[in-house]
């Protein structure tokens, strides 16, 4: 018999006294990322918004050093919505990508004045974080959707670092 193991009456060796293994703690157990993502897509009372339906969001953990991309320009602050490079590869043109994430612009939705964004800005996570993840499908009145996107809460934006890398969508 190996050292540290005890023998049961059935002659089977055991090492942890017969206790069940404890599951690893869930770092996202108390995350509100999915609720906040859904709220972000919900117009406030009395507000008109073309984004009037909500995607089905789930909370997932993203590890440190994960590369994320956001449409640019996005203003001076870190945005909330991101994708991974695989989604840019899957939807490589500006029109295909904007439609895949259901972003309205004057080329795909009547009454919208903003131009289609054609550039992606790269970010890298500096710490692991809990984010909301969803496939953009709910606002089919804008476009078909289909891209997997992530929502980073405002409180977790400090765990993401902007890089000088930009990708042009064709």
C-alpha positions as CSV (number, residue, x, y, z in Angstrom):
1,X,0.0,0.0,0.0
2,X,1.2,3.5,-0.8
3,X,2.2,5.9,1.9
4,X,-0.6,8.2,3.0
5,X,-3.4,5.9,1.9
6,X,-5.6,4.0,4.3
7,X,-7.1,0.7,3.7
8,X,-10.9,0.2,3.9
9,X,-12.5,-3.0,5.0
10,X,-13.1,-3.7,1.4
11,X,-9.3,-3.6,0.8
12,X,-9.7,-0.5,-1.4
13,X,-7.2,2.2,-0.9
14,X,-8.4,5.8,-0.3
15,X,-6.6,9.0,0.3
16,X,-9.1,11.7,1.3
17,X,-11.2,9.8,3.8
18,X,-14.0,9.1,1.3
19,X,-15.0,12.8,1.0
20,X,-16.1,14.1,-2.3
21,X,-13.8,16.5,-4.1
22,X,-14.7,20.1,-3.6
23,X,-15.4,22.1,-6.8
24,X,-13.2,25.0,-7.5
25,X,-14.6,28.3,-6.4
26,X,-16.5,30.2,-9.2
27,X,-14.8,33.6,-9.6
28,X,-17.9,34.9,-11.4
29,X,-20.5,33.6,-8.9
30,X,-21.5,37.1,-7.9
31,X,-20.9,38.9,-11.2
32,X,-23.7,41.2,-12.4
33,X,-22.1,41.5,-15.9
34,X,-25.0,39.7,-17.7
35,X,-27.6,41.8,-15.9
36,X,-25.7,45.0,-16.8
37,X,-25.3,44.0,-20.4
38,X,-29.1,43.3,-20.7
39,X,-29.8,46.7,-19.0
40,X,-27.4,48.4,-21.4
41,X,-29.6,47.1,-24.3
42,X,-32.8,48.1,-22.6
43,X,-34.1,51.6,-23.3
44,X,-34.9,53.7,-20.2
45,X,-38.5,54.6,-19.7
46,X,-39.6,57.3,-22.1
47,X,-36.4,56.9,-24.2
48,X,-36.5,55.9,-27.8
49,X,-33.8,53.5,-29.0
50,X,-33.4,51.4,-32.1
51,X,-31.9,48.7,-29.8
52,X,-35.2,47.6,-28.2
53,X,-34.5,43.9,-27.7
54,X,-32.0,42.1,-25.5
55,X,-29.7,39.3,-26.3
56,X,-29.3,36.3,-24.0
57,X,-26.2,37.0,-21.9
58,X,-24.2,34.6,-19.7
59,X,-21.3,35.3,-17.4
60,X,-17.9,33.9,-18.4
61,X,-14.4,34.3,-17.1
62,X,-11.7,35.7,-19.4
63,X,-8.1,35.1,-18.4
64,X,-5.3,37.6,-18.1
65,X,-3.6,38.5,-21.5
66,X,-6.7,37.8,-23.5
67,X,-6.9,40.0,-26.7
68,X,-10.1,41.8,-27.3
69,X,-11.2,44.2,-30.1
70,X,-13.7,47.0,-30.2
71,X,-15.0,49.1,-33.0
72,X,-13.2,52.4,-33.4
73,X,-13.5,55.3,-33.1
74,X,-15.0,54.8,-29.6
75,X,-14.2,58.1,-28.0
76,X,-11.7,58.7,-25.3
77,X,-12.8,56.0,-22.9
78,X,-12.6,52.2,-23.0
79,X,-15.7,50.8,-24.6
80,X,-18.0,48.2,-23.0
81,X,-18.4,45.9,-26.0
82,X,-15.7,43.7,-27.5
83,X,-15.1,40.6,-29.6
84,X,-12.2,38.2,-30.0
85,X,-10.1,38.0,-33.2
86,X,-12.0,35.0,-34.4
87,X,-15.1,37.1,-35.0
88,X,-13.2,39.6,-37.1
89,X,-11.8,36.7,-39.1
90,X,-15.4,35.3,-39.5
91,X,-16.8,38.7,-40.5
92,X,-13.8,40.4,-42.2
93,X,-15.5,43.3,-44.0
94,X,-16.7,46.4,-42.3
95,X,-20.3,45.9,-43.4
96,X,-20.3,42.2,-42.4
97,X,-18.8,42.9,-39.0
98,X,-21.1,45.8,-38.2
99,X,-24.1,43.7,-39.2
100,X,-22.8,40.7,-37.2
101,X,-22.7,42.8,-34.0
102,X,-26.0,44.6,-35.0
103,X,-24.5,48.1,-34.9
104,X,-26.9,50.5,-36.6
105,X,-25.4,53.0,-39.0
106,X,-26.7,55.0,-42.0
107,X,-25.8,52.2,-44.3
108,X,-28.0,49.6,-42.7
109,X,-30.8,51.4,-40.8
110,X,-33.0,54.3,-41.9
111,X,-32.9,57.4,-39.7
112,X,-29.4,56.8,-38.3
113,X,-26.9,59.6,-39.1
114,X,-23.6,58.0,-38.0
115,X,-21.3,56.4,-40.5
116,X,-20.3,52.8,-40.4
117,X,-17.1,52.3,-38.3
118,X,-14.4,50.5,-40.3
119,X,-11.6,50.0,-37.8
120,X,-11.0,47.7,-34.8
121,X,-9.0,48.8,-31.8
122,X,-7.0,46.1,-29.9
123,X,-7.1,45.8,-26.1
124,X,-5.5,43.3,-23.8
125,X,-6.8,42.1,-20.4
126,X,-4.3,42.9,-17.5
127,X,-6.1,40.7,-15.0
128,X,-8.6,37.9,-15.3
129,X,-12.2,39.2,-15.2
130,X,-15.8,38.2,-15.4
131,X,-17.7,39.4,-18.5
132,X,-21.1,38.9,-20.1
133,X,-21.0,36.9,-23.4
134,X,-23.7,36.6,-26.0
135,X,-24.4,36.0,-29.6
136,X,-25.8,39.2,-31.2
137,X,-29.2,38.1,-32.5
138,X,-32.0,40.0,-30.7
139,X,-32.1,43.2,-32.9
140,X,-32.8,41.5,-36.2
141,X,-34.6,44.6,-37.4
142,X,-31.2,46.1,-37.8
143,X,-29.3,43.1,-39.2
144,X,-29.0,39.4,-39.0
145,X,-26.3,39.5,-36.3
146,X,-24.4,36.3,-35.5
147,X,-21.1,37.5,-33.8
148,X,-20.2,36.4,-30.3
149,X,-19.5,39.5,-28.3
150,X,-18.5,40.4,-24.7
151,X,-19.7,43.1,-22.4
152,X,-17.2,44.5,-19.9
153,X,-18.7,46.3,-16.9
154,X,-17.6,49.9,-16.1
155,X,-16.0,48.7,-12.9
156,X,-13.9,46.1,-14.8
157,X,-12.6,48.5,-17.5
158,X,-9.5,49.1,-15.4
159,X,-8.5,45.4,-16.1
160,X,-8.2,46.1,-19.8
161,X,-5.3,48.0,-21.4
162,X,-5.5,49.8,-24.7
163,X,-2.8,49.0,-27.3
164,X,-1.6,51.1,-30.2
165,X,-2.8,48.4,-32.6
166,X,-5.7,49.1,-35.0
167,X,-7.1,46.8,-37.7
168,X,-8.8,48.1,-40.8
169,X,-11.9,46.3,-41.9
170,X,-12.1,46.0,-45.7
